[in-house]
Each structure stands twice: as structure tokens, then as C-alpha cells.
């Protein structure tokens, strides 16, 4: 018998197993089921409790013997408990999404809110917004499903929306560079939350953050609903601080450490120290470009020019940024393209390794920093970009171990 787990169609992106391992001491597995396999799984009842995710939050309901009032009010189920052969459906997404809005500092009272999507989680979002006394709730879909308006209609008629909640999988790994909405169409927008948690900060949330809006991805919601689901499975309550502690631990484990800065500033050295200290994999984007192109960077510049190199660099940045829990050492000019910074921020925090230009070392294998004159010129040209794109600035004018320790401490 399976003890506990998560059922869904595609679960390769899920963090649920990691989270439940921190909540309680029980077996928890990811159980991928096709629509054809779902009925047999629920009929056999060979489990103690399961969480339910896309696309089955509505589909499981006919197989249940009982539904809690909270799940019935929402019309969707995200966890099922097996009580001696009797399947009871419940919904903890309500608690999770309500907590996420609060965590993001978004107050829905009296506001016009737009919900992207019409699935089970969108029903939860609507219920939460009503409970928080939102003035108006509008659902969006591609085809006016279940009375929703289309995205085009939303731009024309609901540009005064103040809160956006994305409940669609648009922007979820591996399609992390997609976004369900164009935020420039909404002139009164105050806050954005996305139930997507992989990447940690979806493109939609990243665009909101750029506009200085209150915004957050779905990891905190995932943690809260998981803790509430475990309480439902085991008929117990956890201490109030449990959700916050697990959230911080999972976020830090999944968040990439991105190192930016001038050539020879110490990115690779610091990256290797952190990799050993934290047990993380280190990726060097320059090395990836060399491997993909089959030639040294100087040869790429000589044969094809800088634009060719920058295009190749952007491609490997996109690939690296989709991973989680790694260290990414970037090339000196990576931050010159906004698309690179946007990609790196999906799953990472950016640490600018700031080393005085007189301590930098020119080498022939760095085409734009081959001598001291070039180094000083590039440093002053790029310095504002480095600082503006960084989440944290680390001085490295002395010992690389000390710089690495500062990054490790910042993560804690």
C-alpha cells in the first residue's frame, strides 16, 4: 500500500515530496496517472492519503464518499484521506492561497481581481477573494469557458484590474519563459501572485517585480497547503511556525546562486568554494559556450564576432536557469542583455562579485579584457549594470573564502 503521495498527470516539476519529508516521518511518493489510470487508482483505494494536482481536482470528486464543507464550497478537491475504505475529499488550497496573498502583502479588500484560468485552483482563488471581500472577481480563459472572459476582452474591458492571480500552468517548467498576460495592459495593477512554484519566480511574477508591484510565486502556497494536508491526513496540528521554517528551507535549497562580475573577479574560485561547502553543482556558462561551439571563446570572437558569442551565451543561460539548487558562474558580459538577467532570476539570486579594477588580471583568452586599459574601460562601463541587476553585492578585494562565506551567510 502507498502511504501518502501526490497524484497528477505530469509531476516531474513537483517539490511536494521534498516538502512532506520535512513535515512528518511518512512515505510520500509522486504518482503520475493518466486520465485512463485515475479511476482504477481511486477505486482500488490502495493508499492512506493523497494530494491531488492538475488536472484532477474536479475529476476525483465522483469517486469520493464524502467531501468536507470547505471542498464542497469551492467545488474542487486537492487532498483525499482514506478512512478504512471511505474516501474523504478536502481542499487545503484555500488556506494556501489566502496565506500566499498575505505573505506577498496583497490586500484584496474592495479591489477588482482577475483570475487567469478556469480549473480547480481558479475556483479556490475565487472563493478566497470572495472571503477577503474583493469588490469584483473576473475569470479569464482562452475560450470563455464557464462564463469567463477572454484575455483579449480583459485587456479591453478590465484594464482597471488591481490584483491578478494566475492559476494556469502557463509559465511552469519546462515552459518557464511563457507568460499568460501582458501586464502593461493593466494601468491600476497593485499586486500579482502565481500559483506556479517551479520556477520559483515565474515570468509573470518577474515582470510584476520589475514594475515594483507586490508579487510572489506559489512556493509559500504549496508549503502551507501541504502542511494543512498533512494535518488532515494525520488528524493533528503543527506549530504555527512550521510553514515559515519549511518555506525558507525549501526556497534556499531550490534557489540558484548566480555569480556575476568582471573577468578575473573570482567568480569561478568562489563558485568552487561554495560548491564544496554547500554540496551544490557548479556551472560555468563560458565553459558551456565553449563546449557547445567546439572552440575557445577567443576563436569564436575572431571567426564569428561578438554577437554570435552573445547569442550562444544567451542560449546556455536559458538552459542553466531552468535548473534549481545550483551555482551559476557567468561571463563578464552576461548582464549586458536584459533577457539573460530575466532568465537567471527565474530560479536564482544574483550576487555581484565586486573586485577593484586594479586587482583584476588581463589575459589573452578574454577578448574584451585582454589588457588593463580594456579592463578599466569595461569595469566603468558595466559597473552600474552589475549593481542594478544584483540582489547582493559581495566585495572580493582580499580572500575568496571570505567572499564565499558572505554569500553562504546571506543564504542563511
N, C-alpha and C positions, 0 to 999 in steps of 0.2 A: 504493500500500500504506500502511495505517495503521502508523506505527511502534509506538507504545505508547499505552495508554489504559485506561479503566475501563468495563466492561460491567455493565449493570444495567437495571432496568425504569424507575425514576424517579431521575434524578441531579441535579435542579435544586438540591439542597441540598449537593452534594458539594464538598469542599475539595481533592480529590485532585489536580486539575490544578495548583492553586497550590503544593501541596507538592512534586510531582515537578519543577516548574520550578525549585525551589531545590536539588533533589538532583543533577540532571545535565542536560547540554545535549542533550535529545532532544525530539521532538514527542510530546506526550501529550494525548489528547482524551477527552472524556466521550462514551460511545457508548450511547445509550438503545436497548434492544432489547425488543420484545415477546416473549412466550414463543414465538410463531409464527416470529419472525425469528431466534431464537437458533440453531437447527440449521444454517441456511444460513451464518450468520456463522462458525461453528466448522468447518463442512465446507469452506468456501472458503479458510480459513486465510490470509486476506489481512492479516496483522499480524505483528509481531515478538514482541510480548508484551502481555498484558492482565491487569489486575486484575479480580477478579470480586466483585460485591457482591449484596445482596438483589435477587431471590430465587433466584439461580442457583448458589450454592456447591455444591449437590448435583447440579443439573440438568446441569452441564457434564461431569461425570465420564464418562458413556458415550461422549463424543466424543474422549476423550484416548487417546493411545497409551501413555502411561506416567504413573505417579503416584509422587512421591517418598515414601520411608518415612514422613516426618512427616505428609504429607497423608493417606496411607493409614491411619495410626494414628488420625487424627482423623475420617476419613470425610467430609471437606469440602475443597474447593479454593478458594483466593482469588486465585491468580495462575497464569497459563499462559504458558509460553515456547514459541515456535515455532522449533525447531531443524531447519532445512532440510526443513520439511514435517512434522516429527514434533512433536506437541503433548505437552508435559510439564507436568503439574499439580503445584502445590506449595501449601503453606499457611504464610503468614507471620503469620497472626492469632495463632498460638500465642505467638510471640515478642512480638507487640504487646501482648496481654492480660497476659502474665506481667510485662512491663515496666510496664504501667499499674498493676497491683496494687502493685508495688514503689514506683512513683512516688507512689502515694497513701499509702504507709506501711502497707499492709494485709498482715498475715501470716496465711496460710491454714493453717499447720501445726496439726493437731489440732482444727480448727474445723468446725462444721456450716455448709455453704454452700448457698444456694438460688440456682438459675439460672432467671430468667424467660425462657421461650421454648424452642422445640424445633428451631430451624433450624440451619443450618451453623455459625453463630457459637456457639450453645449447645453444640454438640459440642466446639468448641475450648475453651470455658470449662471444660467437664467434664474435658477432657484436662489443662488447666493445673492445675486444682485437685487432680487425682489426682497430678500430678507434684510438687506442693507439699505432698503428704501431708495433705490435708484429711481430717478424720475421717469426714465424710458429705457426699455431694453429692445434692441433690434438685432435679429439674427441675420447673418449673411451666408449665402451659398452661391454656387455657380449656376444653379438652375431653379431658383425659387422653391426649393424643396420645403415642404411643411410650412408654407407661409413666409419663408424667409425672403429677403430682397437680394438681388444680385449685387455683386461687387460694383458693377458699373452704376447701378441705382444708388448704392451707398455713397459713391463719390458725388453724385448729382444732388441727392436729396438729404443725405445725412452727414455732410461735411462738418456739421457742428457737433459731431460726436466727441465726448470728453474722455471716455475710457474705452480701450479696446482690449478684448480678451481673445486670444487665438486658441481654438480648441481643435484645429485641423492638424494633420501630420505634415503640412507644408512647411518646410524648413527643418525637418527632422533628419538626422543621419540616416542614409548617406546623402540625402538631398539638402545638405546644410546651407547651400548658397542660394536657396529659394526663399521667397517671402510671399505671404498671402495678400498683403496690402501695401499700397503706396502711402506712406504717412504724410507726404506733402499735401495730400488731398484733404486733410483734416486740420482746419485752422484753429479749432478750440481744444485740441488734444492736450490732456494733462498727464495721462498715465497709460502704460501698456504692460500687460502680462501675457506670457505664453506658457501653455502647459507643457510644451516641449522642454526636456531637460538634457537632451543629447543632440546638439551641442549644449554646453552649459548656458551659453548666451546665443540664442538664435539670431538670424539676420534681422528679424523684425525687432527684437529687443535691442540689438546693437544699433539699429537705425534710430530707435527711440532714445537710447543713451546719448547718441551724438547730438540730439536735439535738446539735451538736458531735461528730458522728461523722466518722471518716476517710472522705472521699468525693472522687470525681473523675469528670469526664466523659471521653468517649472520644477527645479530640484527641491525647493523647500516644500512645495505642494506634495511632491512624491514622498518625501520623508514623513510629513505629517499624516498623509493618508495611510502609509504603511504602518506607522505606529498605531493608529486607530484601528486598522485592520487586525493587527496582532492582538490588540485588546479584545476585539470581537471574537477572534479565534479562540483565545485562551480564557475569556471571562475575567480579565484583570485590568488594572490601571497602572500605567507607568508614571514616574515622577514628571513634573511639569517641564523640567529642563532637558528631558530626553531628546525631544525633537531638535532643539538647537544644537546640542552636542553632536548628534549624528549628522546633522546637516553640515556643520563645519568640517567634520572628519571626512565625509564623502566628497565635499567640494574641494578640499585641499588635495585629496588623493587623485581626483579626476582632472584637476586644473593643470594645464601645461605651464611650465616655466619657460618663458620666451626671453632670450638674451639678445639685446640689440646694442649697437655701438660701432665705433670706428674699427677698421682693420688693426690688429695687434693690441686692442684694448684689453684682451684677456678673456674674451667670451668662451673660447674652447677650453682654456685652462680651468676657468671657474665652472664651466659645464661639466667637465670630467670630475672635479671635486664633488660637485652636487650629486652627480650620478652615483658615485661610490657611497657618499654619505646617506642618500635617500633611497638608494636601490632603484633608481629610475633609468630608463634608456635615454641616451643622448643622441640627438640627430643634428648633423651639421648640414645646413642647406647648401652651402658651397660644395660639399662632398657629393651631395645628391645630384647637383647640376653636372659635376664632372663625370659621375657615373652614367647619368642619362645621355650626355652628349658624347661620351667616349673620348674626351680631350680635356686638357688643362684649361683653366679659365683664361689665362693669357692667350692661348691659342684660339679660344672662342672669340675673344675680342678682336684678335688680328684677322681671323678668317671671315667672321660674320658680323662683327660690330657689337656695340653695347646694347642696342635694342634687342638683338637676338638673345643675348645673355639675360637681360631683364625679363624677357618673356619666359625663358626657360626657368628662371628663378621663381617667377610668379606661379608657374605650374607646380613646382615642388613645394612651394609654400602652401598651396591649396591641399596638396596631398598630406603634408605633415600636420596641418592644422586640424584635420579631421580625427587625428589620434588624440588620446587623452592620457593624462598621467605621465607625460614625457617631458624631456628638456629639449628645447629647440634653440640651437645656436645659429644665428642668422648672419648673412653677409652684411658688409658695411652699408650698402646702399639699399637694403631691403625696404627701409621705411620711406623711401622716396616715392613709392607707389601706394596710394591710399588703399587700393584693393588688397595689398599684402597685409597691411595693418588690420584691416577689417577681418580678413581670414584668420589671422593669428589670434584675434580677440574672441573668436567664437568659443574656443576652449582654453584660452590662456590668459595669463597676466604678463605684461611686458615690463622687463627690468632693463633699463638703460645702464650699461656699464660705462661710466664716465671716467676717462683717463686723460690727464693733461696732454696736449698735443706734443710737448717736448719729450714726453716719456714714450710716445708711440714710435714704432720701428718701421721704417720703409723697407719693403722687399720687392724684388722684381716680379714675384708671382701675383702682385696686387696691381692691376693695370691703372687704377685711379689713385693709387697711393704708393707710387714707386720711389718717391724721394720726399724729403722733408717739406719742400715747398708745396708739393701736391697735398701732403698730409694736412698741413696747416690750413690750406685753402679749403679742403673738403670738411675739415672739422668745423670751421666757422660757417660754412655754407649749410651744414646739416645740423648744427647744434640745436637750434630751435625746434627742428622737426623731431630730433631724438627726444627732447624733453617734453614736447607737446604730446607725443604718442606713447609716452611711458606711463605706467601705473606707479612705478617706483624707480628712483634714481639711486644707483649704487656707485660710490666713488671707489676707484681701484688705482690709487696712486702709490700703493705700497704692496701689502701682502695679499695674494689671491685667495688664500684661505680665509682671511678676514672678510673679504668681499663675499665669498660664498656663504660664510656664517651669517652675514647680514640678510641675505636672501632667505636662508633657511629660517631665520628668526622671524622675518616678515611673514612667511607662510604660516608659522605657528600663531 
